[in-house]
Amino acid sequence: MYAVIRDRGRQYTVRPGQTLRVDRLEQEPGAQVELGEVLLLGGEGGPRLGAPTVPGAVVRATVLGERRAAKLIVFKKKRRKMYRRKQGHRQRHTDVRVESIS
């Protein structure tokens, strides 16, 4: 069984037991969460498409922890004007394990 979910503007294809990295969640490690809206539910009997979501479908996951992505350098420059700005950014992510799709 698999599902396509939408969580805060991003779509993910998930299966039970899969580890997934999503944008930061305000949850403690070990907490149970329900992920986004289920757009498609696949498995025996063929895929069920939602319009826009599949009614009654739920994806439950457990929060494993939080981490930060690799550093990105944001550099702005205007030639001949002595204007330079350098800034770093590290996005925060939460790792979750999909427990069940129902």
N, C-alpha and C positions, 0 to 999 in steps of 0.2 A: 504494500500500500504506500502511496505517496500523495503529497499535496503541494499545491502552489499557494503560497501565502503572500500577503502584502503587509509590510510592517513599516509604518512611517515613511511611505514613498518609495520603498525598495521591495522588489519581489524576490522570493527565495523558493527553490524546490527542496522539500524536506522529506525525509523518511524516518521511521522510528529508529532510535539508537544513534542517529547522526549528530555530530557536533557542529554547531553553527556559530558564526561570529556576526552579531547584530550591533547596531548603534547602541550606545550606552543606555542601560536600564538602571533605574534607581532601586535596585533590589540587592539583598544580601546573598552571598553564596549559599546554595542549598534551598533557596526559595522556589516555589512552584509558580510559573507564569503561563498565561495563555497568549500565544503569539498571533497578533494581527488578524486579518480577515482572510478566510479561506476562499480563494478564487476558483480553484479546481481541485477535485478529489478523484484520485485514480486508484485502481485496484481491480479486484475481480468484478466482472460485469461491465468493464469499460469505464472511461472517465466520466465524471459528472461535472458539468460546467455550471458556474454560478452566474446570476444575472443581477447585480454584479458579484454577489457572494453566494456560496452554497449554504442554504438555511440549515441550521443545527450542527454544522461541522465545526469542530474545535481541535486545535493543536495545542497540546500541553507540553511544557518543557521545564527543565530544572536549570537554574543558574549555576554555572561552574565557577565563574570568577570574572575579574575585569583585567584588561590589559590596554596598553597604548600601542598605536601603530608606529611604524618607522617615521622618523622626522622628515618633514617637508620644509624646504627653504622657500620663502616668499621674498623675491627680490624685485624692487622697483627702481627704475632708472630713467632719467631724462637726459639725453645727450646734450653736451655743451652747457648745461645749467648747473652742474655740480650737485645734482639731486640724486641721492641714493638712499634706499631704505632696505634693510635686511631684517627679516623676521622669521622665526622658526615656528612650526606648529606640529603637534602630535595629537591625532584624533584618538578618543577613548572608545573602546569596544567592550562588549560583554560576550563571553562565551557561554552558550547554552547547549544542553543536550536534549534532543526531542525524545520525549518519553512515549507519547501516544498520539494517534490521529483517530478521531472518532466523529 
